[in-house]
């Protein structure tokens, strides 16, 4: 893990070296990704599928090569990979094309109260439109979903379970194996939000046996504006398109249309091939490091950070205060200090953290807080960054008049 691979990390913020700890929102890009995108636009840029000329053929190959890379990355078949703008679009596509089509009145949709709004609001809309019911799974005092909660909330009326593999607030891994097993017992499909998990762990959709999975490139050292939806082919083939227009059809007549085969029926309009190429390069970058090395490095950082923060009496950590089963995220508050004040004072020291409700307001309500700060880590972060965060937090208290 070479910090010098990342140009943005050489920046100065407020006259101090940037300490970037908002990786759960978006990661920085290594030079390898930036160069791959630049090379595509300089040498291969054209509209895929549209032209029979050589440049168009290279653009089409770049598009499909990226699809093959993603499929291999998550253990899927190539035709099961749909390119979207981001996780949010992927989940909205599912809500529209699967939820609106197959959820019926009286059905239940099970999801965790810790879900990001992107994996919650679309299902609220489906439930309202179809007369279905949302059933929330609530974590225990340590932030974990228990076996009893899973068995109670995923029942005979459950038709769909939507769950984040890792919470963007608590950083804790959901018991996906137990959830999938229970869903199979009651005949429900499983939607897995991998936005916060796939930067930190290998995701094999076949081994997990989930029906759908979604993630974003920009949380994975790739560019913004590119996302992925995985779906089992037999389910995708039953779903109507989400968007209609160019390139998602087989044929169009004045009064009728025949849609293209999957996945192209879900990819209307001109594709973001530059983003796809960037995502492919990001996958290669991760593969060059290896998830085992990534996990070892980040586990050390999490152990160190939680140990240091736990020693500060006026800091509250949300979720079980241990690095075991926690991936990349530590959410916290400083007693007597609003999270926005904390983030602003840290920013004056060049330290970038997130403050707010983190698009997880139902979880904030469950935790009985309005907002919190979140420090999130990536491969380029170091123990020195943790020390800078801890010293910054102590400085927050001094700036707010609490003394040491």
C-alpha positions as CSV (number, residue, x, y, z in Angstrom):
1,X,0.0,0.0,0.0
2,X,1.8,3.1,-1.3
3,X,0.4,6.4,-0.2
4,X,2.3,8.0,-3.0
5,X,0.0,6.2,-5.5
6,X,-2.7,8.7,-4.5
7,X,-2.1,12.3,-5.8
8,X,-4.8,13.8,-3.6
9,X,-3.1,12.7,-0.5
10,X,-0.1,15.0,-1.3
11,X,-2.4,18.0,-0.8
12,X,-2.2,20.6,1.9
13,X,-5.5,21.5,3.7
14,X,-5.5,24.7,5.8
15,X,-1.7,24.8,5.6
16,X,-1.4,21.2,6.9
17,X,-0.9,17.8,5.2
18,X,-4.3,16.3,4.4
19,X,-5.4,13.5,6.7
20,X,-8.3,11.9,4.8
21,X,-10.6,9.9,7.0
22,X,-13.9,10.1,5.0
23,X,-13.3,6.9,2.9
24,X,-16.8,5.5,3.6
25,X,-18.2,8.5,1.7
26,X,-15.7,8.2,-1.1
27,X,-12.1,7.0,-1.5
28,X,-9.2,8.7,-3.3
29,X,-8.0,7.4,-6.7
30,X,-4.6,5.8,-7.3
31,X,-2.6,7.0,-10.3
32,X,-3.3,3.7,-12.0
33,X,-7.0,4.5,-12.1
34,X,-6.5,8.1,-13.2
35,X,-4.2,6.9,-16.0
36,X,-6.5,4.2,-17.2
37,X,-9.4,6.7,-17.5
38,X,-7.1,9.2,-19.3
39,X,-5.9,6.6,-21.7
40,X,-9.4,5.5,-22.6
41,X,-10.5,9.1,-23.4
42,X,-7.3,9.8,-25.3
43,X,-7.2,6.5,-27.4
44,X,-10.5,4.6,-27.3
45,X,-13.4,7.0,-26.8
46,X,-16.5,6.2,-28.8
47,X,-20.1,5.1,-28.3
48,X,-20.1,1.3,-27.6
49,X,-22.3,-0.9,-29.9
50,X,-23.2,2.1,-32.1
51,X,-20.4,2.2,-34.7
52,X,-18.9,-0.5,-36.9
53,X,-15.6,1.4,-37.2
54,X,-12.5,0.4,-35.4
55,X,-12.7,3.1,-32.7
56,X,-16.2,2.1,-31.8
57,X,-15.1,-1.6,-31.7
58,X,-12.4,-0.7,-29.1
59,X,-15.0,1.2,-27.0
60,X,-17.3,-1.8,-27.1
61,X,-14.5,-4.1,-26.1
62,X,-13.5,-1.8,-23.2
63,X,-17.1,-1.8,-22.0
64,X,-17.5,-5.6,-22.1
65,X,-13.9,-6.2,-20.7
66,X,-14.9,-4.1,-17.7
67,X,-18.0,-6.2,-17.3
68,X,-16.0,-9.4,-17.4
69,X,-13.6,-8.0,-14.8
70,X,-16.4,-7.2,-12.4
71,X,-18.0,-10.6,-12.9
72,X,-14.8,-12.3,-12.0
73,X,-14.2,-10.0,-9.1
74,X,-17.5,-11.0,-7.4
75,X,-17.8,-14.6,-8.7
76,X,-20.7,-13.9,-11.0
77,X,-21.5,-14.7,-14.6
78,X,-20.8,-11.9,-17.1
79,X,-24.5,-11.6,-18.1
80,X,-25.5,-11.1,-14.5
81,X,-23.6,-7.8,-14.3
82,X,-25.4,-4.5,-14.9
83,X,-23.6,-1.2,-15.0
84,X,-25.4,1.7,-13.2
85,X,-24.4,5.1,-11.9
86,X,-23.9,4.0,-8.3
87,X,-25.4,1.8,-5.5
88,X,-28.4,4.1,-5.2
89,X,-29.4,3.6,-8.8
90,X,-28.8,-0.1,-8.6
91,X,-31.2,-0.4,-5.6
92,X,-33.8,1.9,-7.2
93,X,-33.6,-0.3,-10.3
94,X,-34.4,-3.3,-8.2
95,X,-37.2,-1.5,-6.3
96,X,-38.8,-0.5,-9.6
97,X,-38.2,-3.6,-11.8
98,X,-38.4,-6.3,-9.1
99,X,-40.3,-4.7,-6.2
100,X,-43.1,-3.0,-8.1
101,X,-43.5,-6.2,-10.3
102,X,-43.4,-9.0,-7.7
103,X,-44.3,-7.5,-4.3
104,X,-48.0,-7.8,-3.6
105,X,-50.5,-6.4,-1.0
106,X,-49.9,-8.0,2.4
107,X,-46.3,-9.1,1.6
108,X,-43.5,-8.1,4.0
109,X,-40.2,-6.5,3.2
110,X,-37.6,-7.1,5.9
111,X,-34.6,-4.7,6.4
112,X,-32.3,-3.5,9.1
113,X,-33.0,-0.1,10.8
114,X,-29.3,0.6,10.2
115,X,-29.8,0.7,6.4
116,X,-28.5,3.6,4.4
117,X,-31.4,5.6,2.9
118,X,-30.6,4.2,-0.5
119,X,-31.5,0.7,0.7
120,X,-34.5,1.9,2.7
121,X,-36.4,4.7,0.9
122,X,-36.9,2.7,-2.3
123,X,-38.5,-0.1,-0.3
124,X,-40.7,2.4,1.5
125,X,-42.0,3.5,-1.9
126,X,-42.6,-0.1,-3.0
127,X,-44.4,-0.9,0.3
128,X,-46.6,2.2,-0.1
129,X,-47.4,1.6,-3.7
130,X,-48.1,-2.1,-3.3
131,X,-49.8,-2.2,0.1
132,X,-46.9,-4.2,1.6
133,X,-45.4,-3.9,5.1
134,X,-41.9,-3.0,6.2
135,X,-40.5,-5.1,9.0
136,X,-37.4,-3.7,10.7
137,X,-34.6,-5.7,12.3
138,X,-33.1,-3.9,15.3
139,X,-29.5,-4.5,16.5
140,X,-28.7,-5.4,20.1
141,X,-26.9,-3.0,22.5
142,X,-23.6,-3.8,20.7
143,X,-24.9,-3.1,17.2
144,X,-25.3,-6.7,16.1
145,X,-28.3,-8.5,14.6
146,X,-29.2,-11.5,16.7
147,X,-30.4,-14.9,15.5
148,X,-33.7,-14.4,17.4
149,X,-34.3,-11.0,15.6
150,X,-33.6,-12.6,12.2
151,X,-36.1,-15.5,12.9
152,X,-38.7,-13.2,14.3
153,X,-38.6,-10.5,11.6
154,X,-38.1,-12.7,8.5
155,X,-41.3,-14.7,8.5
156,X,-43.8,-16.5,6.3
157,X,-45.0,-13.3,4.7
158,X,-41.5,-12.0,3.9
159,X,-40.9,-11.8,0.2
160,X,-37.7,-9.7,0.2
161,X,-34.9,-9.0,2.6
162,X,-32.7,-5.9,2.0
163,X,-29.5,-5.7,4.1
164,X,-26.2,-4.0,4.1
165,X,-23.3,-6.4,4.4
166,X,-21.5,-3.7,6.5
167,X,-23.2,-0.7,8.2
168,X,-21.9,2.7,7.0
169,X,-22.4,4.0,10.5
170,X,-21.4,1.2,12.8
171,X,-19.0,-0.6,10.5
172,X,-20.2,-3.9,11.7
173,X,-20.8,-6.9,9.4
174,X,-24.3,-8.4,9.2
175,X,-24.7,-12.1,9.6
176,X,-25.4,-12.6,5.9
177,X,-25.2,-16.4,6.0
178,X,-27.9,-16.6,8.7
179,X,-30.1,-14.1,6.9
180,X,-29.9,-15.9,3.6
181,X,-30.6,-19.3,5.3
182,X,-33.7,-17.8,6.9
183,X,-34.8,-16.1,3.7
184,X,-34.6,-19.4,1.9
185,X,-36.7,-21.1,4.5
186,X,-39.6,-18.7,3.9
187,X,-39.1,-18.2,0.1
188,X,-37.8,-14.6,0.2
189,X,-35.2,-13.0,-2.1
190,X,-32.1,-11.3,-0.6
191,X,-30.8,-7.9,-1.7
192,X,-27.2,-7.3,-0.4
193,X,-25.9,-3.7,-0.3
194,X,-22.1,-4.2,-0.6
195,X,-21.2,-0.5,-0.9
196,X,-19.4,-0.5,2.5
197,X,-18.1,-4.1,2.5
198,X,-16.4,-4.6,-0.8
199,X,-13.6,-2.1,-0.2
200,X,-12.6,-4.2,2.8
201,X,-13.4,-7.8,2.0
202,X,-13.8,-10.2,-0.8
203,X,-17.5,-10.6,-1.9
204,X,-18.5,-13.9,-3.7
205,X,-22.1,-13.6,-4.6
206,X,-22.4,-17.3,-5.5
207,X,-20.9,-18.4,-2.2
208,X,-23.2,-16.1,-0.3
209,X,-26.2,-17.2,-2.4
210,X,-27.7,-13.7,-2.5
211,X,-30.2,-12.9,-5.3
212,X,-29.0,-9.4,-5.9
213,X,-26.0,-7.3,-4.8
214,X,-25.0,-3.7,-5.4
215,X,-21.9,-1.5,-5.0
216,X,-20.3,1.7,-6.2
217,X,-17.0,2.3,-7.9
218,X,-16.1,5.5,-6.0
219,X,-15.9,3.7,-2.6
220,X,-13.5,1.2,-4.2
221,X,-10.8,3.5,-5.4
222,X,-12.6,3.9,-8.7
223,X,-14.3,6.9,-10.2
224,X,-17.7,8.5,-9.3
225,X,-20.6,7.8,-11.6
226,X,-20.1,4.1,-12.0
227,X,-21.9,1.4,-10.0
228,X,-22.8,-2.3,-10.3
229,X,-25.9,-4.4,-9.9
230,X,-25.6,-8.1,-9.7
231,X,-28.7,-10.3,-10.2
232,X,-29.3,-14.0,-10.7
233,X,-29.9,-14.4,-14.4
234,X,-33.2,-16.3,-13.9
235,X,-34.5,-13.3,-11.9
236,X,-33.2,-10.6,-14.2
237,X,-34.9,-12.3,-17.1
238,X,-38.3,-11.9,-15.4
239,X,-37.9,-8.2,-14.7
240,X,-39.0,-5.4,-16.9
241,X,-36.6,-2.6,-17.8
242,X,-36.0,0.3,-15.4
243,X,-35.3,2.9,-18.1
244,X,-36.3,2.9,-21.7
245,X,-34.7,4.3,-24.8
246,X,-31.6,3.6,-26.9
247,X,-29.6,0.4,-26.8
248,X,-31.9,-1.6,-24.5
249,X,-34.1,-2.9,-27.2
250,X,-34.1,-5.8,-29.7
251,X,-36.6,-4.1,-32.1
252,X,-39.0,-1.2,-32.0
253,X,-42.1,-0.6,-34.1
254,X,-44.8,2.0,-34.0
255,X,-47.0,0.1,-31.5
256,X,-44.6,-2.4,-30.0
257,X,-41.1,-3.1,-28.6
258,X,-39.0,-6.1,-27.9
259,X,-36.4,-5.7,-25.2
260,X,-32.8,-6.8,-25.5
261,X,-31.5,-9.8,-23.5
262,X,-30.0,-9.2,-20.0
263,X,-28.0,-7.3,-19.0
264,X,-28.4,-4.8,-21.9
265,X,-32.1,-4.4,-21.4
266,X,-31.2,-2.6,-18.1
267,X,-28.5,-0.3,-19.7
268,X,-30.4,2.3,-21.6
269,X,-28.6,5.1,-23.3
270,X,-24.9,5.9,-23.7
271,X,-22.8,4.1,-21.2
272,X,-20.1,5.6,-18.9
273,X,-17.3,3.6,-20.5
274,X,-14.6,5.8,-19.0
275,X,-16.0,5.1,-15.5
276,X,-16.2,1.4,-16.3
277,X,-12.5,1.4,-17.4
278,X,-11.7,3.2,-14.2
279,X,-13.5,0.6,-12.1
280,X,-11.7,-2.2,-13.9
281,X,-8.4,-0.5,-13.0
282,X,-9.5,-0.1,-9.4
283,X,-10.2,-3.8,-9.3
284,X,-6.8,-4.5,-10.6
285,X,-5.3,-2.2,-8.0
286,X,-7.1,-4.1,-5.2
287,X,-6.1,-7.4,-6.7
288,X,-2.4,-6.3,-6.8
289,X,-2.6,-5.7,-3.0
290,X,-4.9,-8.6,-2.1
291,X,-7.7,-8.6,0.4
292,X,-5.7,-10.5,3.0
293,X,-3.1,-7.7,3.1
294,X,-5.9,-5.0,3.1
295,X,-7.7,-6.7,5.9
296,X,-4.5,-7.1,8.0
297,X,-3.5,-3.5,7.5
298,X,-7.0,-2.1,8.3
299,X,-7.5,-4.4,11.2
300,X,-4.3,-3.1,12.7
301,X,-5.5,0.5,12.2
302,X,-8.9,-0.3,13.7
303,X,-7.4,-2.0,16.8
304,X,-5.1,1.0,17.3
305,X,-7.8,3.6,16.7
306,X,-10.4,2.0,18.9
307,X,-7.8,1.5,21.6
308,X,-6.7,5.1,21.5
309,X,-10.3,6.6,21.3
310,X,-11.5,4.3,24.2
311,X,-8.9,5.9,26.5
312,X,-10.6,9.3,26.1
313,X,-13.4,9.5,28.7
314,X,-15.5,12.1,26.8
315,X,-15.6,10.1,23.5
316,X,-18.6,7.8,22.8
317,X,-18.0,5.1,20.2
318,X,-21.2,3.7,18.6
319,X,-21.4,-0.1,18.1
320,X,-19.4,-2.6,20.0
321,X,-16.0,-0.9,20.8
322,X,-13.9,-3.6,19.3
323,X,-12.2,-4.0,16.0
324,X,-13.3,-7.6,15.6
325,X,-16.0,-7.8,13.0
326,X,-15.7,-4.0,12.3
327,X,-14.7,-2.8,8.8
328,X,-13.3,0.6,8.1
329,X,-15.6,2.8,10.2
330,X,-15.6,4.3,13.6
331,X,-18.6,6.6,14.5
332,X,-18.2,8.7,17.6
333,X,-19.3,11.8,19.4
334,X,-17.5,14.1,21.8
335,X,-19.4,14.9,25.0
336,X,-20.9,18.4,24.9
337,X,-19.7,19.2,21.3
338,X,-22.0,19.2,18.3
339,X,-20.6,16.8,15.5
340,X,-20.5,19.7,13.0
341,X,-18.3,21.7,15.4
342,X,-16.0,18.7,15.9
343,X,-15.6,18.2,12.1
344,X,-15.0,21.9,11.5
345,X,-12.3,22.1,14.2
346,X,-10.7,18.9,12.9
347,X,-10.7,20.4,9.4
348,X,-8.7,23.3,10.6
349,X,-6.0,20.8,11.4
350,X,-6.3,19.2,8.0
351,X,-8.3,16.2,9.2
352,X,-11.3,15.3,7.1
353,X,-14.1,13.3,8.8
354,X,-17.8,13.1,8.2
355,X,-20.4,14.7,10.5
356,X,-24.2,14.3,10.2
357,X,-26.8,11.6,10.1
358,X,-24.9,9.7,7.4
359,X,-28.0,9.0,5.4
360,X,-29.2,6.7,8.2
361,X,-31.7,8.7,10.1
362,X,-33.8,5.7,11.4
363,X,-30.6,4.4,13.0
364,X,-29.8,7.8,14.5
365,X,-33.3,7.7,16.0
366,X,-32.8,4.2,17.3
367,X,-29.5,5.3,18.9
368,X,-31.2,8.3,20.4
369,X,-28.9,10.8,18.7
370,X,-29.4,13.4,16.0
371,X,-26.0,13.0,14.4
372,X,-22.4,11.8,14.9
373,X,-18.9,12.0,13.5
374,X,-17.4,9.2,11.5
375,X,-13.8,8.4,10.8
376,X,-13.4,5.9,8.0
377,X,-10.2,4.2,6.9
378,X,-8.6,2.9,3.7
379,X,-5.5,1.2,2.5
380,X,-3.5,4.4,2.5
381,X,-4.2,5.4,6.1
382,X,-1.6,5.0,8.8
383,X,-1.2,4.9,12.6
384,X,0.2,8.4,12.3
385,X,-3.2,9.4,10.9
386,X,-4.9,7.9,13.9
387,X,-2.6,9.8,16.3
388,X,-3.4,13.0,14.4
389,X,-7.1,12.3,14.8
390,X,-6.8,11.6,18.5
391,X,-4.7,14.8,19.0
392,X,-7.3,16.7,17.0
393,X,-10.1,15.4,19.1
394,X,-8.3,16.6,22.2
395,X,-7.9,20.0,20.5
396,X,-11.6,20.1,19.9
397,X,-12.3,20.0,23.6
398,X,-9.8,22.8,24.2
399,X,-11.2,25.0,21.5
400,X,-14.7,24.5,22.9
401,X,-13.6,25.7,26.3
402,X,-13.5,22.3,28.2
403,X,-9.8,22.4,28.9
404,X,-7.8,19.1,28.5
